Amino acid sequence: MTKRKIKPERDLEKTYSTKHFVTKLRRLADSLEQNKRFRIQIAGERISVPPNAIFNIEHEREGNNEEVEFQMKWVVPEK
């Protein structure tokens, strides 16, 4: 049995048009309602979010800037 290849660390932001962002949110909501894995490609990398991921919403404020983040967190099991 081969071990899973460890992926390099990554931290990026990808900007989407309102139309594309709404489409992605709808696909996410559909996956959650159906208790299915959510698959998305971000900046060339395919990501697969399991249905048992932890979901949270974060709000940040610094000076005149505000930010809301919808987050999904999970641990990738070793094979």
ZICORHU-V11616 format. One record per backbone hydrogen bond with DSSP energy under -1.0 kcal/mol. NH is the residue of the N-H (numbers start at 0). CO is the residue of the C=O. Records with the same first field share a line. If there is no record, write none. Layout:
NH->CO  CO
This chain:
20->16
21->17
22->18
23->19
24->20
25->21
26->22
27->23
28->24
29->25
30->26
31->27
32->28
33->29
34->31
35->30
37->48
39->46
41->44
44->41
46->39
48->37
52->49
53->72
55->70
57->68
59->66
61->64
64->61
66->59
68->57
70->55
72->53
